């Protein structure tokens, strides 16, 4: 059991937070939880999680995380309805996004986002 803090910034242990989602043993209960797990998947280079949680209508062919990007932090600014606004920091900068999610067959999936 991994008791190290989850990279998504909740303060919970990885195995109690994003670990089960990345292992595909549980599903996100909210758009924010899914977004946090997708951030963690980028850190862990888990393309499978990114692929299966991206709406097939908007998913690119290649969802492989860029191994050269070193993510350093996540700050959720707002989570309302099916949108999550966040800032993800990386060595050399940050990315601000408002992401849209929808439920598909009872599961939350990432649809798209506006990056600024």
C-alpha distances in whole Angstrom, upper triangle without the diagonal:
4,6,9,12,12,15,17,18,18,16,13,9,9,6,9,12,13,10,11,15,14,13,16,14,16,19,20,22,24,25,24,20,21,23,20,18,20,21,17,18,21,19,16,20,19,22,21,20,23,25,24,24,27,31,32,36,35,32,33,33,31,28,26,25,27,25,28,27,25,23,23,23,23,26,26,30,31,29,32,32,32,32,29,31,29,29,27,27,27,29,33,32,31,31,32,32,33,31,32,30,31,30,31,30,28,26,26,27,28,32,33,33,36,35,37
4,6,8,9,12,14,15,15,13,11,7,6,5,9,10,11,9,11,14,13,13,16,15,16,19,19,21,23,24,22,19,20,21,17,16,18,18,14,16,18,16,14,17,17,21,20,19,21,24,23,23,26,29,31,34,33,30,31,32,29,26,24,22,24,22,25,24,21,20,19,19,20,22,24,27,28,27,30,31,30,30,27,28,26,26,23,24,24,25,29,29,28,28,29,29,30,29,30,28,30,29,30,30,28,25,25,26,26,30,31,31,33,32,34
4,6,8,12,14,14,13,11,8,5,6,7,8,10,12,11,13,16,16,16,19,18,18,20,20,22,23,24,22,19,20,21,17,16,19,18,15,17,20,17,16,20,19,23,23,21,23,26,25,25,28,31,33,36,35,32,33,34,31,28,26,24,26,24,26,25,22,20,19,19,19,21,22,26,27,26,29,31,30,29,27,27,25,25,23,23,24,25,29,29,27,28,29,29,30,29,30,29,31,30,31,32,29,27,26,27,27,31,32,31,34,32,34
4,6,9,12,11,12,9,8,5,6,8,10,11,12,11,14,16,15,16,19,19,19,21,20,22,23,23,21,18,19,20,16,15,18,16,13,16,17,14,14,18,18,22,22,20,22,25,25,24,27,30,32,35,33,31,32,32,30,26,24,22,23,21,23,21,18,17,16,15,16,19,20,24,26,25,29,30,29,28,25,26,23,22,20,20,20,22,25,25,24,25,26,27,28,27,29,28,30,30,32,32,30,27,26,26,26,30,30,29,31,30,31
4,6,8,8,8,6,6,4,5,9,9,9,10,11,14,15,15,17,19,19,19,20,18,20,20,21,18,15,17,17,13,13,16,14,11,14,16,13,14,17,18,21,22,19,21,24,24,22,25,28,31,33,31,29,30,31,29,25,24,21,22,21,22,20,17,15,13,12,13,15,17,20,22,22,25,27,26,25,22,22,19,19,17,17,18,20,23,23,21,22,23,24,25,24,26,25,28,28,30,31,28,25,24,24,24,28,28,27,28,27,28
4,5,6,7,7,6,5,4,8,8,7,7,8,11,12,12,14,16,17,16,16,15,17,17,17,14,12,14,13,10,9,12,10,8,11,13,11,11,15,15,18,18,16,17,21,20,19,21,25,27,30,28,26,27,28,25,22,21,18,20,19,20,18,15,13,12,11,11,13,15,18,20,19,22,24,23,22,19,19,17,17,15,15,16,19,22,21,19,20,21,21,22,21,23,22,24,24,26,27,25,22,20,21,20,24,24,23,25,24,26
4,5,8,9,9,9,7,11,12,9,8,10,14,13,12,15,17,19,18,18,16,18,18,17,14,13,13,12,9,9,11,8,6,9,10,8,9,12,13,16,18,15,16,19,20,18,20,23,26,28,26,24,25,26,23,19,18,15,17,16,17,14,12,9,9,8,8,11,13,17,19,18,22,24,22,21,17,18,14,14,11,12,13,15,18,17,16,16,18,18,20,19,21,21,24,25,26,28,26,22,20,20,19,22,22,21,23,21,23
4,6,8,9,10,9,12,12,9,8,11,13,12,12,15,17,18,17,16,14,16,15,14,11,9,10,9,5,7,9,6,6,9,10,9,11,14,14,16,18,15,15,18,19,16,18,21,24,26,24,22,23,25,23,19,19,16,17,17,19,16,14,10,10,7,6,9,10,13,15,15,18,20,19,17,14,14,11,12,10,11,13,16,19,17,15,15,15,15,17,16,18,18,21,22,24,25,23,20,18,17,16,20,19,18,20,19,20
4,5,8,10,10,13,13,10,10,13,16,15,16,18,20,21,19,19,16,17,16,16,12,11,13,12,8,10,12,10,9,13,14,12,14,17,18,20,21,18,18,22,22,20,22,25,28,29,27,26,27,29,26,23,22,19,20,20,21,18,15,12,10,7,6,8,9,13,15,15,19,21,20,18,15,15,12,12,11,12,14,17,19,18,15,16,16,17,18,18,20,20,23,24,26,28,26,23,20,20,19,23,22,20,22,20,21
4,5,9,9,12,10,8,10,13,15,15,16,18,19,19,18,17,14,15,14,15,11,10,13,12,9,11,14,12,11,15,16,15,16,20,19,22,22,19,20,23,23,20,22,25,28,30,28,27,28,30,28,25,24,22,23,23,24,21,19,15,14,11,9,10,10,13,14,14,17,20,20,18,15,15,13,14,14,15,18,20,23,21,19,19,18,18,19,18,20,20,22,23,25,27,24,21,19,20,20,23,23,22,23,23,24
4,7,9,12,10,9,11,13,16,16,17,19,21,21,19,19,17,18,18,18,15,13,16,16,12,13,16,15,13,17,18,16,17,21,21,24,24,21,22,26,25,23,25,28,31,33,31,30,31,33,31,27,26,23,25,24,25,22,20,17,15,12,12,12,13,16,18,18,21,23,23,22,19,19,17,17,16,17,19,21,24,23,21,21,21,22,22,22,24,24,26,26,29,30,27,24,22,24,23,27,27,25,27,26,27
4,6,8,6,6,9,11,13,14,15,17,18,18,16,17,15,16,17,18,15,12,15,16,12,13,16,15,13,16,18,16,17,20,20,23,23,20,21,24,24,22,24,27,30,33,31,29,31,32,30,26,26,23,25,25,26,24,21,18,17,15,14,15,15,19,19,19,22,23,23,22,20,21,19,19,18,19,21,23,26,25,23,23,23,23,24,23,24,23,25,25,27,28,25,23,21,22,23,26,27,26,28,27,29
4,5,5,6,9,9,11,13,14,15,17,16,16,17,16,17,18,20,17,14,16,17,13,13,16,15,12,15,17,15,15,19,18,22,21,19,21,24,23,22,25,28,30,33,31,29,31,32,30,26,25,23,25,23,25,23,20,18,17,16,16,17,18,22,22,22,25,26,25,25,22,23,21,21,20,20,21,24,27,26,24,25,25,25,26,25,26,25,27,26,28,29,26,23,22,23,24,27,28,28,30,29,30
4,5,5,6,5,8,10,10,11,14,14,14,15,14,16,17,18,16,13,14,15,11,10,13,13,9,12,14,12,12,15,14,18,18,15,17,20,20,19,22,25,27,30,28,26,28,28,26,22,21,19,22,20,23,21,18,16,16,15,15,17,18,21,22,21,24,25,24,24,21,22,20,20,18,19,20,22,25,25,23,23,24,24,24,23,24,23,25,24,26,26,24,21,20,21,21,25,26,25,28,27,29
4,6,7,5,6,9,10,10,12,11,11,14,14,16,18,19,17,14,15,17,14,12,15,15,12,14,17,15,14,17,15,19,18,15,18,21,20,19,22,25,28,31,29,27,29,29,27,24,23,21,24,23,25,24,22,20,20,19,18,20,21,24,24,23,26,26,25,25,23,25,23,23,21,23,23,26,29,28,26,26,27,26,27,25,26,24,25,24,25,25,23,20,20,21,22,26,27,27,30,30,32
4,7,7,7,10,11,12,13,12,11,13,12,14,15,17,15,12,14,16,13,12,15,16,13,15,18,17,16,19,18,21,20,17,19,22,20,19,22,25,28,31,30,28,30,31,29,25,25,23,26,25,28,25,23,21,20,19,18,19,19,22,22,21,23,24,23,23,21,23,22,23,21,23,24,27,30,29,27,26,26,26,26,24,25,23,24,23,24,24,22,19,19,20,22,25,27,27,30,29,31
4,6,7,8,10,11,12,12,10,11,10,12,13,14,12,9,11,12,9,8,12,12,10,12,15,14,14,17,16,18,18,14,16,19,18,16,19,22,25,28,26,25,27,28,26,22,22,20,23,23,25,23,21,18,18,16,14,16,16,19,19,17,20,21,20,20,18,19,18,19,18,20,21,24,27,26,23,23,23,22,22,20,21,19,21,20,22,23,20,17,16,17,18,22,23,23,26,25,28
4,6,5,6,9,10,10,9,10,9,12,12,13,11,8,9,10,7,5,9,9,7,9,12,12,11,14,12,14,14,11,13,16,15,13,16,19,22,25,23,21,23,24,22,19,18,17,20,20,22,20,18,16,16,15,14,16,15,19,19,17,20,20,19,19,17,18,17,18,16,18,19,22,25,24,22,21,21,20,20,18,19,17,19,19,20,21,19,15,14,15,16,19,21,21,24,23,26
4,5,5,6,9,9,9,11,11,14,16,16,15,12,12,13,11,8,11,12,9,9,13,12,10,13,11,14,13,11,14,16,15,14,18,21,23,26,25,23,24,25,23,19,19,17,20,20,23,21,19,17,18,17,17,19,19,23,23,21,24,24,22,22,20,22,20,21,19,21,21,24,27,26,24,24,24,23,24,21,22,20,22,21,22,22,20,17,17,17,18,22,23,24,27,26,29
4,6,5,6,5,6,8,9,12,14,16,15,12,11,14,12,9,12,14,12,12,15,15,13,16,13,15,13,11,14,16,14,14,17,20,22,25,25,22,24,25,23,20,20,19,23,22,25,24,23,21,22,20,19,21,21,24,24,21,23,23,22,22,21,23,22,23,22,24,24,27,30,29,27,26,26,25,25,22,22,20,20,19,19,19,17,15,15,16,18,21,23,24,28,28,30
4,5,5,6,5,6,7,10,12,13,13,9,8,11,10,7,9,12,10,9,13,14,13,14,11,13,11,8,11,13,11,10,14,16,18,22,21,19,21,22,20,17,17,17,20,21,24,22,21,19,20,19,18,19,19,22,21,19,21,20,18,19,18,20,19,21,19,22,23,26,29,27,25,23,23,22,21,18,19,16,17,16,16,16,15,12,12,12,14,18,20,21,24,24,27
4,5,8,8,9,10,14,15,15,15,12,10,12,11,7,8,11,8,7,11,11,9,11,8,10,8,6,9,11,10,10,13,16,18,21,20,18,19,20,18,15,14,14,18,18,21,19,19,17,19,18,17,20,20,23,23,21,23,23,21,21,19,21,20,21,19,21,21,24,27,26,24,22,23,22,22,19,20,17,19,18,18,19,17,14,14,14,15,18,20,21,24,24,27
4,5,8,10,12,15,17,18,18,14,13,15,14,11,12,14,12,10,14,14,12,13,10,12,10,8,12,13,12,12,16,19,20,23,23,20,22,22,20,17,17,17,20,20,23,22,22,20,22,22,21,23,23,27,26,24,26,26,23,24,23,25,24,25,22,24,24,27,30,29,27,26,27,25,26,23,23,20,21,20,19,19,18,15,16,16,18,21,23,24,28,28,31
4,6,7,10,13,15,16,17,14,12,15,14,11,12,15,13,12,15,17,14,15,11,13,10,8,11,12,9,10,14,16,18,21,21,19,21,21,20,17,17,18,22,22,25,24,24,22,24,23,22,24,23,26,26,23,25,24,21,22,22,24,24,25,23,26,26,29,32,31,28,27,27,25,25,21,21,18,18,17,16,15,15,12,13,13,16,19,21,23,27,27,31
4,7,10,13,16,17,18,14,14,17,16,13,15,18,16,15,18,19,17,18,15,16,13,11,15,16,13,13,17,19,21,24,24,22,24,24,24,21,21,22,25,25,28,27,27,25,26,25,24,25,24,28,27,24,25,24,23,24,23,26,25,27,26,28,28,31,34,33,31,29,29,27,27,24,23,20,20,18,17,16,15,13,14,16,18,22,24,26,30,30,33
4,7,9,12,14,15,11,11,14,14,11,14,17,15,15,18,19,18,19,16,17,14,12,15,16,13,12,16,18,20,23,23,21,24,25,24,21,22,22,25,26,29,27,27,24,25,24,22,23,22,25,24,21,22,21,19,21,20,23,23,25,24,27,28,31,34,32,29,28,27,25,24,21,21,17,17,15,15,14,12,10,12,14,16,20,22,24,27,28,31
4,6,9,11,12,9,8,12,12,10,12,15,15,14,17,19,18,19,16,16,14,11,13,14,11,10,13,15,17,20,20,19,22,23,23,19,21,21,24,25,28,26,26,23,25,23,20,22,20,23,21,18,19,17,16,17,17,20,21,23,22,25,27,30,32,31,28,25,25,22,21,18,17,14,13,11,12,12,9,7,8,10,13,16,19,21,24,25,28
4,6,7,8,6,5,9,10,8,10,13,13,13,16,18,18,19,16,17,15,12,13,15,12,10,13,14,17,20,19,18,21,23,23,19,21,20,24,25,27,25,24,22,23,20,18,18,16,19,17,14,15,14,13,14,14,17,17,20,19,23,24,28,30,28,25,23,22,19,18,15,14,11,12,10,12,13,10,7,7,9,11,15,17,18,21,23,26
4,7,8,7,8,11,12,11,14,16,16,17,20,21,21,22,20,21,19,15,16,18,15,13,15,16,20,21,21,21,24,26,26,23,24,24,27,28,31,28,27,24,25,22,19,19,16,19,16,13,13,12,12,14,14,17,18,21,21,25,27,30,32,30,27,24,23,20,19,16,15,12,12,10,13,13,10,8,8,11,13,16,18,19,23,24,27
4,5,5,6,9,10,11,12,14,16,17,19,20,21,22,20,20,19,16,16,18,16,12,14,15,19,20,19,20,23,25,25,22,24,23,26,27,29,26,26,23,23,20,17,16,13,15,13,9,10,9,8,10,10,13,15,18,19,22,25,28,30,27,24,22,20,17,15,13,12,9,10,9,13,14,11,9,7,10,11,14,16,16,19,21,23
4,5,5,6,9,10,10,12,14,15,17,19,20,20,19,19,18,15,14,16,14,11,12,13,17,18,16,17,20,23,22,19,21,20,23,25,27,24,24,20,21,18,15,15,12,13,11,8,9,8,6,7,7,10,12,15,16,20,22,26,27,24,21,18,16,14,12,9,8,6,8,9,12,15,12,10,6,8,8,11,12,13,15,17,20
4,5,5,6,9,10,11,12,14,15,17,18,20,18,19,19,15,15,17,16,13,14,16,20,21,19,19,21,24,23,20,21,20,22,24,25,22,21,18,18,15,12,11,8,11,9,6,9,10,9,8,6,9,10,13,13,17,20,23,25,22,19,17,15,13,11,10,10,9,12,13,16,18,16,13,10,11,10,13,14,13,16,17,19
4,5,5,6,9,10,11,12,14,16,16,18,16,17,17,13,13,16,15,12,14,16,20,21,20,19,22,24,23,19,20,19,22,23,25,22,21,18,18,15,12,13,11,14,12,10,12,12,11,11,10,12,12,15,15,18,20,24,26,24,20,18,17,15,14,12,13,11,13,13,16,17,15,12,9,11,11,15,16,16,19,19,22
4,5,5,6,9,10,10,12,14,15,16,14,14,14,10,10,13,11,8,10,12,16,18,16,15,18,20,19,16,17,16,20,21,23,20,20,17,18,16,13,14,12,15,14,11,13,13,11,11,10,13,13,15,15,18,20,23,25,23,20,18,17,14,14,11,11,9,11,11,13,15,13,10,7,8,8,12,13,14,17,18,21
4,5,5,6,9,10,11,13,14,15,14,14,15,11,10,13,13,9,11,13,16,18,16,15,17,20,18,15,16,15,17,19,21,18,18,14,16,13,10,11,9,12,12,10,13,13,11,10,8,10,9,11,11,14,16,20,22,19,16,14,13,11,11,8,10,9,12,13,15,18,16,13,10,9,8,11,11,11,14,14,17
4,5,5,6,9,10,11,12,14,13,15,15,12,11,15,15,12,14,16,20,21,19,18,20,22,20,16,17,15,17,18,20,17,16,13,13,11,8,10,9,12,13,11,14,16,14,13,10,11,10,11,10,13,15,19,21,19,16,14,14,13,13,11,13,13,15,16,18,20,19,15,12,12,11,15,15,14,17,16,19
4,5,5,6,9,10,10,12,10,12,12,8,9,12,12,10,12,15,18,20,19,17,19,20,18,15,15,13,16,17,19,17,16,13,15,13,11,13,13,16,16,14,17,18,16,15,13,15,13,14,13,15,17,20,22,21,18,17,17,15,16,13,15,13,15,16,17,19,17,14,12,11,11,15,16,16,19,18,21
4,5,5,6,9,10,10,9,9,10,7,6,10,10,8,9,13,16,18,15,14,15,17,15,11,12,10,13,15,17,15,15,12,14,13,11,14,13,16,16,15,18,18,15,14,12,14,12,13,11,14,15,18,21,19,16,14,15,13,14,11,13,12,15,16,17,19,18,14,12,10,9,12,13,13,16,16,19
4,5,5,7,9,10,10,11,13,10,9,13,14,12,13,16,19,21,18,16,17,19,17,13,13,10,12,13,15,12,12,9,10,9,8,11,11,15,16,15,18,19,17,15,12,13,10,11,8,11,11,15,17,16,13,12,13,12,14,12,14,14,17,19,20,23,21,18,15,14,12,15,14,14,16,15,17
4,5,5,6,8,8,11,12,10,10,14,14,13,15,18,20,23,20,18,19,20,18,14,13,11,13,13,15,13,12,9,11,10,10,13,14,17,18,17,21,22,20,18,15,16,14,14,11,13,13,16,19,18,16,15,16,16,17,16,18,17,20,20,22,23,22,18,16,15,14,18,18,17,20,18,21
4,5,5,6,5,7,9,6,7,10,11,11,12,16,18,20,18,16,16,17,14,11,10,8,11,12,14,13,12,11,13,13,13,16,16,20,21,19,22,23,20,19,17,18,16,16,13,15,14,17,20,19,17,16,18,17,18,16,18,17,19,20,20,22,21,17,16,14,13,16,17,17,20,19,21
4,5,5,6,8,10,9,8,11,13,12,13,17,19,21,18,15,15,16,13,10,8,5,8,9,11,9,9,8,11,12,12,15,16,19,21,20,23,24,21,19,17,17,15,14,11,12,11,14,17,16,14,13,16,15,17,15,18,18,20,22,22,24,24,20,18,16,14,17,16,16,18,16,19
4,6,8,10,13,12,11,15,16,16,17,20,22,24,22,19,19,20,16,13,11,8,9,8,11,9,7,6,9,10,11,15,17,20,22,21,25,26,23,22,19,19,16,15,11,12,10,13,16,16,14,15,17,17,19,18,21,21,23,24,25,27,26,22,20,19,17,20,19,19,21,19,21
4,5,9,11,10,11,14,15,15,17,21,22,25,22,19,19,19,16,13,11,9,11,9,12,11,10,10,12,14,14,18,19,23,24,23,27,27,25,24,21,22,19,18,15,15,14,16,19,19,18,18,20,20,22,20,22,22,24,25,25,26,26,22,20,19,18,21,21,21,23,22,24
4,6,9,9,9,12,14,14,15,19,20,22,20,17,16,16,13,10,7,6,8,7,11,10,11,11,14,16,16,20,21,24,25,25,28,28,25,24,22,22,20,19,16,16,15,16,19,19,18,18,20,20,22,20,22,21,24,24,24,26,26,22,20,18,17,20,20,20,22,21,23
4,5,6,7,9,11,11,13,17,17,20,19,15,15,15,12,9,8,7,11,11,14,14,14,14,17,17,17,21,21,24,25,24,26,26,23,23,21,22,20,20,17,18,17,20,22,22,21,20,21,20,22,19,21,19,21,21,21,22,22,19,18,16,15,18,19,20,22,22,25
4,5,5,6,9,10,11,14,14,17,16,12,12,11,9,6,5,6,10,11,15,14,16,15,19,19,19,22,22,25,26,24,26,26,23,22,21,22,21,21,18,20,18,21,23,23,21,20,21,20,21,18,19,18,20,20,20,21,22,18,17,14,14,16,17,18,21,20,24
4,5,5,6,9,10,13,13,17,16,12,13,12,11,8,8,10,14,15,18,18,19,18,21,22,21,24,24,27,26,25,26,26,22,22,22,23,22,23,20,22,22,24,27,26,24,22,24,22,23,19,20,18,19,19,18,18,19,16,15,13,14,16,18,20,23,23,26
4,5,5,6,9,12,13,16,15,12,14,14,13,9,10,11,15,16,19,18,18,17,20,19,18,21,20,23,23,21,23,22,19,19,18,20,19,20,18,20,20,23,26,25,22,20,21,19,20,17,17,15,16,16,16,17,17,13,12,11,11,14,16,18,21,21,24
4,6,5,6,10,11,14,12,9,11,11,10,7,8,9,12,14,17,16,17,16,19,18,17,19,19,22,21,20,22,21,18,17,16,18,17,18,16,18,18,21,23,22,20,18,19,16,17,14,15,13,15,16,15,17,17,14,12,10,9,12,13,14,18,18,21
4,6,5,8,9,12,11,7,9,9,9,6,9,11,14,16,19,18,20,19,22,22,21,23,22,25,24,22,24,23,19,19,19,21,20,21,19,22,22,25,26,25,23,20,21,19,19,16,16,14,15,15,14,16,17,14,13,10,10,12,13,16,19,20,23
4,6,8,9,12,12,9,12,12,12,10,12,14,18,19,23,21,23,21,24,23,21,24,22,25,24,22,23,21,18,19,19,21,21,23,21,24,24,27,29,28,25,23,23,20,20,16,16,13,13,13,11,13,14,10,10,8,9,12,14,17,21,21,25
4,7,9,12,11,9,12,14,13,11,13,14,18,20,22,21,22,20,22,21,19,20,19,21,20,18,19,18,14,15,15,18,18,20,18,21,22,25,27,26,23,20,20,17,17,13,12,10,10,10,10,12,12,9,7,5,6,9,11,14,18,19,22
4,6,8,7,6,9,11,11,9,12,13,17,19,22,20,22,20,23,22,19,21,19,21,20,18,19,18,14,14,15,17,17,19,18,21,22,25,27,25,22,19,19,16,15,12,11,9,10,11,10,13,14,11,9,5,5,6,9,11,15,17,20
4,5,6,6,10,12,13,12,15,17,20,23,25,23,25,23,26,25,22,23,21,23,21,19,19,17,13,14,16,18,19,22,21,24,25,28,30,27,24,21,21,17,16,12,10,9,8,9,8,11,13,10,9,6,6,5,8,12,16,18,21
4,6,5,8,10,12,12,15,17,21,23,26,25,27,25,28,28,25,27,25,27,25,23,23,21,17,18,19,22,23,25,24,27,27,30,31,29,27,24,23,20,19,16,14,12,12,12,10,12,15,13,12,9,9,8,11,15,18,20,24
4,6,9,11,14,14,17,19,22,25,27,26,28,27,30,29,26,27,26,27,25,23,23,20,17,18,19,21,23,25,24,28,28,31,32,30,27,24,23,20,18,15,13,12,12,13,11,14,17,15,14,11,10,8,10,14,17,19,23
4,6,10,12,11,15,17,19,22,24,23,25,24,27,26,23,25,23,24,23,21,21,20,16,16,17,19,20,22,21,24,25,28,28,26,23,20,20,16,16,13,11,11,12,14,13,16,18,16,14,10,9,6,7,10,13,15,19
4,7,8,8,12,14,16,19,21,20,23,22,25,24,22,24,23,24,24,22,23,21,18,17,18,20,20,21,20,23,23,26,27,25,23,19,20,17,17,14,13,12,13,15,14,17,18,16,14,10,9,8,9,12,15,16,20
4,5,6,10,12,14,18,19,19,22,21,25,25,23,25,24,26,26,25,26,24,21,20,20,21,21,22,21,23,22,25,25,24,22,19,20,18,18,16,16,16,17,19,18,20,22,19,18,14,12,11,11,13,16,16,20
4,7,9,12,14,17,20,20,22,23,26,27,26,28,27,29,29,28,29,28,24,23,24,25,24,25,23,25,24,26,27,26,25,22,23,21,22,19,19,19,20,21,19,22,24,21,20,16,15,14,14,17,19,20,23
4,6,9,11,14,16,16,19,19,23,24,23,26,26,28,28,27,29,28,24,24,23,24,23,23,21,22,21,23,24,23,22,20,22,20,21,19,20,19,21,22,21,23,25,22,20,17,15,15,15,17,19,19,22
4,6,9,12,14,14,16,16,20,20,20,22,22,25,25,24,26,25,22,21,20,21,20,20,18,19,18,21,22,21,20,17,19,17,19,16,17,17,19,20,19,21,22,19,18,14,12,13,13,15,17,17,20
4,6,9,12,12,14,15,18,20,19,23,23,26,27,26,28,28,24,23,22,22,21,20,17,19,17,19,21,20,19,18,20,19,21,19,20,20,22,23,22,24,25,22,20,17,15,17,16,17,20,19,22
4,6,9,8,10,11,15,16,16,19,20,23,24,24,26,27,24,22,20,20,18,17,14,15,13,15,17,17,16,15,17,17,19,17,19,20,22,24,23,26,26,22,20,17,15,17,16,17,18,17,19
4,5,6,9,10,14,16,17,20,22,24,26,26,29,29,26,24,22,22,19,18,14,14,12,13,15,15,15,14,18,18,20,19,22,22,25,27,27,29,30,26,24,21,18,20,18,18,19,17,19
4,5,7,10,13,16,17,21,23,26,28,28,31,32,29,27,24,24,21,19,16,15,12,12,15,16,16,16,20,20,23,22,25,25,28,29,29,31,31,28,26,23,21,23,22,21,23,20,22
4,6,10,13,16,18,21,23,26,28,29,32,33,30,28,25,24,21,19,15,14,10,10,12,13,14,15,19,20,23,23,26,27,30,32,32,34,34,30,28,26,23,25,23,22,23,20,21
4,6,9,12,14,17,20,22,24,25,28,30,27,24,22,20,17,15,11,10,7,7,9,10,11,12,15,17,20,20,23,24,27,29,30,32,32,28,26,23,21,22,20,19,20,17,18
4,6,10,12,16,18,21,24,24,28,30,27,25,22,20,17,14,11,9,5,6,9,10,11,13,16,17,21,21,24,25,28,30,31,33,32,29,26,24,22,24,22,21,21,18,19
4,6,8,12,15,17,20,21,24,26,24,22,18,17,13,11,7,6,4,7,10,10,9,10,13,15,18,18,21,22,25,27,28,31,30,26,23,22,19,22,20,18,19,16,17
4,7,10,14,16,19,21,24,27,25,22,19,17,14,11,8,5,5,7,10,10,9,11,14,16,19,19,23,24,27,29,31,33,32,28,25,24,22,24,22,20,21,18,18
4,7,10,13,16,17,21,23,22,19,16,14,10,8,6,5,7,10,12,11,9,11,12,14,16,17,20,21,25,27,29,31,29,26,23,22,20,22,21,19,19,17,17
4,7,10,12,13,17,20,19,16,12,11,7,6,5,6,9,13,14,12,9,10,10,11,13,14,17,18,21,23,26,28,26,23,20,19,17,19,18,16,17,15,15
4,6,9,11,15,18,17,14,11,9,6,5,6,8,12,15,16,14,10,10,10,11,12,13,17,18,21,23,26,29,27,24,20,20,18,20,18,16,16,15,15
4,6,7,11,14,14,11,7,6,4,6,9,11,15,18,19,16,13,12,10,10,10,11,14,15,18,20,23,26,24,21,18,18,16,18,17,14,15,14,15
4,7,10,14,14,11,8,5,5,7,11,13,17,20,21,17,14,12,10,10,9,12,14,16,19,22,25,28,26,23,19,20,17,19,17,14,14,14,14
4,6,10,11,8,6,5,7,10,13,16,20,23,24,20,17,15,12,11,9,10,12,14,16,19,22,25,23,21,17,18,16,17,16,14,14,15,15
4,7,8,6,4,6,9,12,15,18,21,25,26,23,19,17,14,12,9,10,10,11,13,15,19,22,19,17,14,15,14,15,15,13,15,16,17
4,6,6,6,9,12,16,18,22,25,28,29,26,22,19,16,14,11,11,10,11,12,14,18,21,18,17,14,15,14,15,15,14,15,17,19
4,6,8,11,14,18,20,24,27,31,31,28,24,21,18,16,12,11,9,9,9,11,15,18,15,15,12,13,13,14,15,14,16,19,21
4,7,10,13,17,19,22,25,29,30,26,23,20,17,14,10,8,6,5,6,9,12,15,14,12,9,10,10,10,11,11,14,16,19
4,7,10,14,16,19,22,26,26,23,19,16,13,10,7,5,5,6,9,12,15,18,17,15,11,11,10,10,10,9,11,13,15
4,6,10,12,16,19,23,23,20,16,13,11,8,6,5,7,8,11,14,17,20,19,16,12,12,10,12,11,9,11,12,14
4,7,10,13,17,20,21,17,13,11,8,6,4,6,9,11,15,18,21,24,22,20,16,15,13,14,12,9,9,10,11
4,6,10,13,17,17,14,10,8,6,6,7,8,12,14,17,20,23,26,24,21,17,17,14,15,13,11,11,10,11
4,6,10,13,14,10,7,5,4,6,9,11,15,17,20,23,26,29,27,24,20,19,16,18,15,12,12,10,10
4,7,10,12,9,6,5,7,8,11,12,16,17,21,24,26,28,27,24,20,19,16,18,16,13,13,11,12
4,7,8,6,4,6,9,11,15,16,19,21,25,27,29,32,31,27,24,22,20,21,19,16,16,13,13
4,6,5,6,8,11,14,17,18,22,23,27,29,31,33,32,29,26,24,21,23,20,18,18,15,15
4,6,8,11,14,17,21,22,25,27,31,33,34,37,36,32,29,27,25,26,24,21,21,18,17
4,7,11,14,17,21,22,26,28,32,34,36,38,38,34,31,29,26,27,24,21,20,17,16
4,7,10,13,17,19,23,25,29,31,33,36,35,32,28,26,23,24,21,18,17,13,12
4,7,10,14,15,19,21,25,28,30,33,32,29,25,23,20,21,18,15,14,11,10
4,6,10,12,16,18,22,25,27,30,29,26,22,20,17,17,14,11,10,7,7
4,7,10,13,16,20,23,25,29,28,25,21,19,16,16,13,10,8,6,5
4,6,10,13,16,20,22,25,24,21,18,16,12,13,10,6,5,4,6
4,7,10,14,17,20,23,22,20,16,14,11,11,9,5,5,7,9
4,7,10,14,16,19,19,16,12,11,7,8,6,4,6,8,11
4,7,11,13,17,16,14,10,9,6,5,5,6,9,11,14
4,7,9,13,12,10,6,6,5,5,7,9,12,15,18
4,6,10,9,8,6,6,7,7,10,12,15,18,21
4,7,6,5,4,6,9,10,13,16,19,22,25
4,5,5,6,7,10,10,14,17,21,23,27
4,6,8,10,13,14,18,21,24,27,30
4,7,10,13,15,18,21,24,27,30
4,6,10,12,16,18,22,24,27
4,7,9,13,15,18,20,23
4,6,10,12,16,18,21
4,6,8,12,14,18
4,7,11,13,17
4,7,10,13
4,6,10
4,7
4
